[in-house]
Amino acid sequence: AGAAVRAHNEKEAERIVRIVGAEMELPGSAAELELLRKGDPRKVMCAAMVKRRTSVKNDWLASRLRMGHPAAMRQLLIRTLKDPKGQKF
């Protein structure tokens, strides 16, 4: 059951990344995402949306959005989610 749940979460996370990324005009390819800053606000907001709606692991999300080390991405998310302006999504 664990593998099935993880696969479902990753599938849902990928769907959210595609939809939110398109809305925020994030590039779709890994190579283009790599060219953006690791802390690009669009990446951070997209990651925050995924974290709010799935239980996908930080290493998967950091790798998918090319945000560097999962712990650094987590710190960006914590700051974003604690910010009252960041909670309006």
Long-range contacts (C-beta under 8 A, 24 or more apart in sequence): 9-54, 9-55, 9-56, 10-56, 10-60, 12-53, 12-54, 12-56, 13-50, 13-54, 13-56, 13-60, 13-61, 13-64, 14-64, 16-46, 16-49, 16-50, 16-53, 16-54, 17-46, 17-50, 17-64, 17-65, 20-45, 20-46, 20-49, 20-50, 21-46, 30-66, 33-65, 33-66, 34-66, 36-66, 38-66, 38-67, 38-68, 38-72, 38-73, 39-67, 39-76, 43-67, 44-76, 44-77, 44-80, 45-80, 45-86, 45-89, 47-73, 47-76, 47-77, 48-77, 48-80, 48-81, 48-86, 48-89, 49-89, 51-77, 51-81, 52-81, 52-89
